[in-house]
Protein backbone atom coordinates (compact mmCIF):
# COMPACT_ATOMS: atom_id res chain seq x y z
CA UNK A 1 0.00 0.00 0.00
CA UNK A 2 1.00 3.60 -0.54
CA UNK A 3 -0.62 6.98 -0.06
CA UNK A 4 -1.18 9.42 -2.90
CA UNK A 5 -2.17 13.04 -3.29
CA UNK A 6 -5.35 13.65 -5.28
CA UNK A 7 -6.75 16.63 -7.15
CA UNK A 8 -8.11 18.43 -4.10
CA UNK A 9 -4.54 19.55 -3.37
CA UNK A 10 -4.47 21.53 -6.62
CA UNK A 11 -4.60 25.25 -5.92
CA UNK A 12 -4.35 24.70 -2.15
CA UNK A 13 -0.95 23.08 -1.56
CA UNK A 14 -1.24 22.75 2.19
CA UNK A 15 2.05 21.36 3.48
CA UNK A 16 1.10 20.17 6.97
CA UNK A 17 1.74 16.65 5.63
CA UNK A 18 5.37 17.44 4.84
CA UNK A 19 6.23 18.17 8.48
CA UNK A 20 5.04 14.77 9.69
CA UNK A 21 6.48 12.61 6.88
CA UNK A 22 9.38 10.54 8.28
CA UNK A 23 10.90 9.78 4.85
CA UNK A 24 10.59 13.04 2.87
CA UNK A 25 8.59 11.49 0.03
CA UNK A 26 6.62 14.64 -0.90
CA UNK A 27 7.46 16.51 -4.09
CA UNK A 28 6.37 20.04 -4.91
CA UNK A 29 4.80 21.37 -8.05
CA UNK A 30 3.75 24.92 -8.76
CA UNK A 31 0.26 24.43 -7.34
CA UNK A 32 0.17 21.00 -5.64
CA UNK A 33 2.19 18.27 -3.93
CA UNK A 34 2.59 14.60 -4.81
CA UNK A 35 3.91 11.57 -2.93
CA UNK A 36 6.53 9.34 -4.52
CA UNK A 37 4.75 5.96 -4.42
CA UNK A 38 7.99 3.98 -4.20
CA UNK A 39 9.37 6.09 -1.34
CA UNK A 40 6.21 6.15 0.78
CA UNK A 41 6.50 3.71 3.71
CA UNK A 42 2.73 3.50 4.16
CA UNK A 43 2.79 4.89 7.69
CA UNK A 44 -0.29 7.02 7.07
CA UNK A 45 0.68 9.91 9.34
CA UNK A 46 0.23 12.40 6.51
CA UNK A 47 -3.40 11.57 5.71
CA UNK A 48 -5.06 13.12 8.80
CA UNK A 49 -2.80 16.18 8.59
CA UNK A 50 -4.17 17.34 5.22
CA UNK A 51 -6.77 20.09 5.73
CA UNK A 52 -8.05 19.53 2.17
CA UNK A 53 -8.50 15.75 2.59
CA UNK A 54 -6.39 15.30 -0.55
CA UNK A 55 -4.27 12.36 0.66
CA UNK A 56 -5.79 8.93 0.15
CA UNK A 57 -4.57 5.32 0.45
CA UNK A 58 -4.14 3.53 -2.86
CA UNK A 59 -6.50 0.81 -1.63
CA UNK A 60 -9.52 3.04 -2.25
CA UNK A 61 -11.46 2.72 -5.51
CA UNK A 62 -10.04 4.39 -8.63
CA UNK A 63 -6.69 5.24 -7.07
CA UNK A 64 -4.56 3.55 -9.77
CA UNK A 65 -4.61 6.75 -11.85
CA UNK A 66 -3.41 8.75 -8.84
CA UNK A 67 -0.58 6.32 -8.11
CA UNK A 68 0.59 6.79 -11.71
CA UNK A 69 0.06 10.57 -11.54
CA UNK A 70 2.03 10.89 -8.27
CA UNK A 71 4.86 8.73 -9.61
CA UNK A 72 5.10 10.76 -12.81
CA UNK A 73 5.35 14.14 -11.11
CA UNK A 74 7.52 12.97 -8.21
CA UNK A 75 10.12 12.12 -10.86
CA UNK A 76 9.90 15.66 -12.29
CA UNK A 77 9.45 17.92 -9.27
CA UNK A 78 11.81 18.77 -6.37
CA UNK A 79 11.44 17.15 -2.98
CA UNK A 80 9.99 19.37 -0.26
CA UNK A 81 11.46 19.00 3.23
CA UNK A 82 9.53 21.48 5.35
CA UNK A 83 6.11 23.07 5.56
CA UNK A 84 5.35 26.34 3.81
CA UNK A 85 2.31 28.59 3.74
CA UNK A 86 -0.55 27.32 1.57
CA UNK A 87 -1.34 29.07 -1.67
CA UNK A 88 -3.28 32.36 -1.23
CA UNK A 89 -6.44 30.93 -2.81
CA UNK A 90 -6.35 27.68 -0.79
CA UNK A 91 -9.48 28.27 1.27
CA UNK A 92 -11.62 29.33 -1.67
CA UNK A 93 -10.44 26.44 -3.89
CA UNK A 94 -10.67 23.69 -1.28
CA UNK A 95 -13.25 21.18 -2.52
CA UNK A 96 -13.72 22.76 -5.94
CA UNK A 97 -14.39 20.04 -8.52
CA UNK A 98 -12.56 19.80 -11.85
CA UNK A 99 -9.29 21.39 -10.76
CA UNK A 100 -7.17 18.84 -12.62
CA UNK A 101 -8.62 19.93 -15.97
CA UNK A 102 -8.93 23.62 -15.16
CA UNK A 103 -5.99 24.83 -13.05
CA UNK A 104 -3.40 22.05 -12.64
CA UNK A 105 0.15 23.12 -13.50
CA UNK A 106 2.81 20.61 -14.58
CA UNK A 107 5.52 23.10 -13.62
CA UNK A 108 7.77 22.35 -10.65
CA UNK A 109 7.78 24.65 -7.67
CA UNK A 110 9.70 27.86 -8.23
CA UNK A 111 11.08 27.84 -4.68
N, C-alpha and C positions, 0 to 999 in steps of 0.2 A: 504494500500500500504506500501511497504517497499523498501529499496534499498539493493542491494547485490553486492558483489565483484565477478567478473568473472575471467576467466583464463588469461586474459592479465596482471593481477597483478603478476602472477607466474614468479619468476626470477627477477622481478623489485622491488617490495615492496616499492613503493613510499609511504610516510606517510604524505603528505600534508593534506590529508583528516582527519587525526587524530586530527590535531590542530584546525580544525573548528567544529568538532563534539561536540554538546552541551551535549550529554548524555554518552559519552565514551562507545560506542557500538562496537568498533573495537577490534578484537582479532588477535594476531600475531602468525603466524606459521614461520617455518624456512625460507621459501622463498615466502610467500604471506600473505596478510591480509584477514580477512573475517568480515562481519557485522552480529551481532546477530539479526536475523529477528524480534524477539519478543521485543528487546530493542530499535530498531530503531524507531524514532518518525516521520519518513517520512518528515523531513524538507527539505531534498535535498541539503543542503549546501555542502556536501562532493562531490557530482557528478562533478561539474565543477572544483574542485580542483585537480582531479586526472590527472596527466600528461599522463598516459597510457590509459585513457578512459576506465578503468576497472570497474567502478561503474555504475550500471544500475538500473532503477526502475523495480520492479517485474511485472509491467504491460506490459512490452515488450514481444514479442513472445519468447517462449521456456525458460522462466526464472524460471519455477517451479523447474527444476533440480538444479539451482543455489541457490534458497531459501533453499532447502533441504541441499545442500552442505555447505552453510554458517552456517546454524543451527547446523549441525553435528560438524564442526570444532570449532565453537564458544564455544561449550560445552567442548571441549578438550584443547583449547589453552588459554594462559593468555591474559587478557585485556591489551591493549596498551593505555597509557595516553598522550604521547607526541611524536612529530615527531622525526624521526631519519634519518640518511642518507640512501638513497636507496642502494640496493645491487650493488656491483661493476660492474656487467654485465647488469645493468638496461637498459642503452641506446641501447646496441646491441640486447637485447632480446625483447624490446618493439615491439609489433605487430607480433612476431613470432607465427605462428600457431602450434597447437599440443602440447603446453606446459603441458597441464594436463596429457597427456599420457607419455610424455618424461622426464619432470624434476620436476613435482610436488612432494613435500615432505609432508608427514603427520605429521612430527615431529613438536612439538611446538618450538617457538623461544627459543634460548639458553640464551638470555639476559633478 
